[in-house]
Amino acid sequence: MTVGIDYTSRDYASIKQDMIDMLQKKIPEYTDTSETDAGIVLLECFAMGIDIVSFYLDTQANETMLYTCEQRKSALNWCKILGYTPRSTSSAHVMQVFRLTSPQSYRVTIPAGTIVKTEPKDSLDKLLYFITESDLTIRAGDLGDEIDEKSGKYKYQVSAIQGLPVTNEILGSSTGAKNQTFTLAYFPVVKESVVVQVKESETDWVTWKPVSDFADSNFASRHYQIDILNDDKAVIRFGDGNTGKIPTTDFTNNIRVSYINGGGVVGNVSDHVVTAMHTSNPLVAKTFNPEAVYRRGEEKESLSSIKVNAPNYNRIKWGVMTEDDFKDIMPVLFKDVLYSHAVKSSNNIDDMDIYIMLKDGEYLTDGRISEMTKALEDRKLVGVRNINIMRMNTLKVDMSCSLVVDDNYSRDSAKERVENYIKKYFEIGSLDIQQNIASIDIESYVYRNIQGVRSFRITQPSELVIEVPQGSIAVLNSLTIEATGGV
């Protein structure tokens, strides 16, 4: 190591100054360090180049670690190492009703794959397509929109998934290279709908099998992987010939794929929104979805979520025992879990109480509780007896505050910073279950850490400490800040 060099100088200005200092040390008579000097111009060029190289070195270093990477591709590589499969985009599902133009003397079948769509009212509404997943048969003499007297629901309904089908899209030809990749033309993609076929003879297209990794693949395994990148594009990856077969090179354009282009929260429509036919059928007078989606669409797992869930999954994939294990495994196993908290039962130290809050305010049904309990029973280790899934309640807090801003500061800016802090304080996951809220903690932080605050008081609730009941978590219901002073 060269003595006297500051290796933390990584930016342009610091690098330039370090080189000037070294120049004057080596050549004391070199005194003209103005920007017009030819030597200084060269140093500035060197400093700029070193600054750029330094940036790329830092970026590459960051991408080698899961916690610091910014590219989804890097995170997916880590997921393969840890054995974790990130959640992909999923499509919303609705139940669809079809009314015929008139009763027919024979059974009418609405075939699977019939496409229906929404009717946008203006330019802000997005045109959405849904595909029926199975045949719907309407008995002779019925119109199709009859209601069952016992259940009160429509007799004839069929499930439809949001998206448009893409059939036999040609990906290209195999080159015989290892780890070949092909990008699908349309995105986003419903990952579970992808079907890859390879032409292996003049007449046969063989369907290959998707896998999360090639660990159990051999030279003959017709396997492939699907990666969803940052821009929602899907990439198909084949093996290297040892772990995963390489597609044959005997034919051109011999790799094709079928899938559903769609998915995400955009498909979470309300009732009577999917009301138009896209697939022509002269027997159908109208169509509609009598209820909102029965299965909500989800976006692909975010990069920040992967950074949390992938290591957690690797730690607990063989079993769960501690409170942290049970808390961390819930959002990994169940994508609709927003927040979970696990504690040893007060009745028996060998029992585990797990409090669950679902996304979008969904109610945790008894059936969902049974499903979660069974999944955890299969994973619990010795030392855990009973698992109790509990509904997490929320204590809604209506907060009013008084803010006085210093004369030289913007009132609106100070108010905005205070609002952002309080909202972040009450974000789901920031507070523990049954954690009491002391008003003085919030007031003290605002006064000491937010510039321009002369005085800050919480006027509502009036209690000094907000008591949170057992099994509940405090959430912010409303926030009102009365700001004075400032400019």
N, C-alpha and C positions, 0 to 999 in steps of 0.2 A: 504493500500500500504506500503510495506517495504521500509524504508528510505535507500537511498544509492545505490539502485540497478538501473542500467541503462537498461531500458526496450527496448532500441533501439539496444542493443547488440544481434544480431540475427545470426551472422556467427560463425563458429567453433573457429577461433582464439580469437574473442572477448569473447565468452562464456567461453572458457578455461581460459583466463586471469582473467575474473570476478570471477571465482571459486577459482583460486589461490589466488587472493587478499582477498577474503572472508576467505579462509583457514588460511592465515597468520594473518588475523585480529582476528579470533577465537582462533587460536593456534599460538601465536607469536614465540614459540620455533621451529616451523616447518620451517626450512630454506632451506632444500634440495628440490629445484624445478627443478632439472635436469630431463630429459626425462627417465632416467634409474630408477628413484625412483618409487616404487610400487604404492604409493599414487597418484603420478602425472599420472601414466599409467591409473589408474581408472578414474581420472578426465578427461583425454583425451577421454576415452570411453564414459563417460557421455556427454562430449561436442559434440562428434560426433552424439550421439543419439538425443540430443536436437537440433542440427543443422538440422538433417533430419526431425524431427517432425516439426520444425519451417518452413522448406521448404514446407511441405505438408499443414500446416495451411495456409501459404500465398497463395498456389495454390488454395486451396478450397475457400478461401476468394475471390480471383480474379474471380473464376468461378461463384460466386453469382451475379456479376455485368456484365451487357452487355458490357460496355466499356473496361473492363479489361479481359474478358474471352478469353481463347485461344482454347477451344474445341467447335467445331461446335454444338455439342449436347446441350451445355449450351446456346448458342445463339439461337438455335431453340426453347428452352423452353421459352426464353424471347419473341421470336416472337409470340408464342401462347398467351402469356399474353397481348401483345400489339396489337394482331389482324393482324399481318403482315405475309404475305406468301412470303418467299424468292423465287427468280427466280430459277427454276431448269434447268438442262441441257436440251437443245433443239437440235433437229436434223436439218441438212441441207436438203434442198429440191432441186431436179433438175427435169427438164422436159426431159423425155426419149423417144427416137425414136426407133422403131423396123422395120427392113427391112426383108421381107420374102424371102425365097429361090426362089420363082417364084410366079406370080399372080395366085390366086386361083379362082375357079368358084363359091365360096361361101364366105360369110363374115367370117373373121378370128378374133377371140377374144383372146387377150392376157389377161389372167385372173389377177385380183387383187391378190397381194401377190407374183407375179413373182419376183424373186431375181436376180439382176444384180450386177456386181462388177467391180472394177478397175483391171488393170493389172500392178502390180509394175514392174518398170524397173530394180531396184536393191534392195539391202537389206535395204536401207534407206527409200524406199517408203513403205507405209503401205497399206495392202490389206483392201479395204473398200467395204462394201455391201450396196446396196440400194434396197428397197422394193416398188413395184408399189402400189399405194393407191387405184386404181379403175380399172375396166375393160377398155381395149382399143380395140375398134372394127375397123377393117380395111375392107373397102368395097371390094366386089368381083371385081377382075380385077386390083386392086391396089397392089403395092409392100409395101407401108407403109412409104416410105421416100419421097413422093411427096410434093412439095412446093406450097402453095397457092399463086396465081398470085397477088392478091390484097394486102395481108399482108406481103408477102415475107417470111412467116414462114412455118414450116412443118405442113401439114394438120393433121397428126396423132401423137399426143404427149400425154404422160401421166405423172402425177406427181409421183415421187419416193422419199421416205424418207430414209435417211441414217440410217443403223442399221440392225440387224438380229432379226427375231421374235423368241421369246421363248414362247411356247404354253403349257398351262396346267402343269406348274411346280408345283409339290407337295411341299407345305411348311411344312406340318406336321399335327398333330392332336391337336384339342382344348383340353386343360386341365380343362377348366371351371374357370381358374383363372382370376382375374381382370387385365386389361391392358396388355394382352398378346402381345408379339412382335415376328415377324418372319423376317428373313433377306433373301433377294433374292439372288440366287446363282451367277448371272452374273451382272456385272456392267461395265461402267455406264449405267443408266437406263433413258429412256425418260419417265418422270413422268406422262405425259398426256396419255401415252399408257397403263398404268397399269390397269388391270381388275382383281379384286379379286372375287373368287367364293367360296361359302361354301356349302358342301353337307348337306342338311337338311332332305332328305328322301332317300329311296333306289334308286330312279330314278332322283331326282331333284338336280341340282347344281344351287344355287341362287346367282345372281350377287349382290354384296354389293356396296354401294356408297361411293366414297372418299369425305372427308370433311377436311377443314383446321383446325377445332377444334371441340370439342364435346359440345360446348356451347348450341346449339339448338337440341341436341340429347336426346332422352329419352330411357327408358329400352328396347323398342322394335325397336329402330332405327338400321337398318343394315348399320352401318357406320364404316369407318376405316380411319386412317391417314397414310400418307406416309412421312417419314423423309429421307432426303439425307444427309449422314454423311460425315466427312472429306475425307474418302477414296473412296468416290463416291458410297459406298454401300447403297442400299435402304432398309429401315426397315418399315414393315407394323405393325401398332399398332391398336388394337381393344379397345373397351370401357370397362367400369368397371361394367356394368350391370345396372347402374342408368343413366349415360350419355353415351349411346352407348351400343348396345346389345353385349353379350358375345356369341361367336359361340358355337353351340351345341356340346356336348360330346358323342352323340349317335353313332358316326361313327369314325373309325380310318382313318388317312390321308385324312381328310375331308376339308382341306383348300388348294386351288390351285390358281395359278396366271398366267396370260399371260401378256407379255410386249415386248417392243422393247429394245434390248441391243445395245446401241450406243449413238450417239449424241456428241456435242461439236464442236469446231472449226476445228477438224481434217477432218470433212466432207465437208469443204468449198472448193470444187474442181473447177478447171477451165473447159472450154469446152473440149469435146472429150477425157474425162478421164475415164468415166464409159462405158467401151467398151466390156465387156465380159458377157456371160450368166452364171449364177450359177444354175438357174432352167432350166433343160433340156426342149427344145421345138424344135422338128425336123423341124417345119415350119419356124423358124427364122434363117436367114443367119447371121445377125449382129445386134448389138444395139449400140447406142451412145447417149450422151447428147450434143445437138448442142450448148448449151450455158452454162455459169457458173451457179452456184447455184442461184436460184431466191429468196430463203429464206435462210439466213445464219444460221448456227448452232452456238449456244452459250454455254459457260461453265456455270456451276451453279454459283449462286451469291457468291462472295467471302465473307469471314468473315468480312473483313474491310468494305465492302459495306453494309453488313447487319447492322453493328454497326451504320452506318449513316442513312440508309433508314428506319429501323424499328421505331426509335423514331420520325423521320420526318412524317412517315405515320400515326402514332398514333396521332400526333399533328394536322394533316390536313385532316384526313379521313372524317370528317363531312363537310368540306368546306375550301375554300382558299380565302384570302382577301389581305394579305400583300405581299410585294415584295418577302420576304423570303419564304412565303408559295408557291407562284407560282414557284420560283426557285427550291425549294426542292421537289415539287411533280412531276416534269417532269421525273427525272430518276426513280422514283417509278412507275409511270404509263407506261413509255415507256422504254423498256430495251435497245433500240438502241440509247438512248440519252447519249452522252458522257459528255456534259457540257451545262448548262443553266444559263441564267442571266435575271432577271426581273427588270424593272424600270417603274416608272410612266411615262406615255406618256407626251412628251413636248407640245403636242397639247391640251390635256385635262387631268386634274389631276385624273379623274375618269376612264381613260383608262389605260390598262396595256400592255406594250410592252415586249414580251418575246423573247429573242435571243437564238437560239438553234444550237448546233453543234452535229452532229451524229457521231457514232463510225466508224472507218475504212474509214474515208473520204467520207462516203456516202452522196449523194446529198439529201437535204430536198425538196421533191417534193410537188407540190400543193396539191395532194391528201393526203399526210402525214400531211400537215399543216391543212387541213380541219378536218382530224381525231383528231388531237391534240386539235384544237379549240373546237370541239364538246364535247370532254371529259372534258375540263376545264369549258365550259359553264354550264355543269351539276353540277359543284362543286363550282362555284363562289358564294360568299356571297354578301349581300347588301353592296353597296359602290363601287362595280366594275361594270362599264358599258360595255365597249368593250374590247375584248382580241385580241391582234395582235401578231401572231406568226411570227417571223422574222428569216431569215437565218443569222447565225453568220459568218462573214468573218474572214479570217486570214491574218495578216500582217507577211509575212515570212522575218525573219531577218538573214542575212548572217554576221557572226561576225568573225573578225580577232583580235588577241590579241598578245601582246608582254609580255613575262614573264622572269624575271631575278630571279634566285634561289640563295640563300645563299650558300657559299662554302661548308659547312658541311652537306648539305642536298641532298637527291637524287633528281635529276632533273626529272626523270620519275615519281616518286611518287608525287612530288609537282604538276607536270603538270596534273596528273590523278585527284588529289583532286580538282584542279581548274576546270577541265572539268566537273566533277560530280556536282560541285556547280552550274555552269552556266546552265547545262542541267536541273537540278532540279528547278532552278529559272524560267525557261521558261515552265515547265510542265503545261499541261492543268489543270486549277483550281487554280494554284498558282497566276496568274495574273487576275485582273478584266478586264471585257470588257472595251475597250477604255482607259486602263491605260497606260500612257506614261512611257517610259523607260529612266531613267537618267543614263548615263554611269558611273557617279561618284559614284552612289550607289553600283554598282557591283564592281567597282575598290576598293572602300573603304572597302567593306566587305572582299574581297580576301586578301588585304594587312593586315588587322587587325586580321583576324581569321584563316587564313591558314598558318600553320607553314612552315618556309623555304622560304617564298616569300620576296624577297628584293624589287622588283619593279614589278608593273603590270599596263598595259595600254591597253585600247581598241582602236585599230587603225582604225577599220572599223565596223560599220558605223562611219563616221567622225563627225556627229552631236553630240553635247553634250546631247541632248534630242531627243529620237526617238518618233515622234508624231504618235499616233495610231488613225486612222480615226474612226468616229462614227460607231457603230455596228460591230467593229472588235476587235480581240484579237491578241496580239503579240505571235508568235511561232518561235522557233529556227529552221532555215532551214539548216544552216551549221555552223561549228565552227572550226576555225584554230588557234592553239596556237603555236607561235614561242618561244621556251624555250631555254634559255642560262644559263650558270653558273652551280653551283651545281656539283655533282659527278655522 
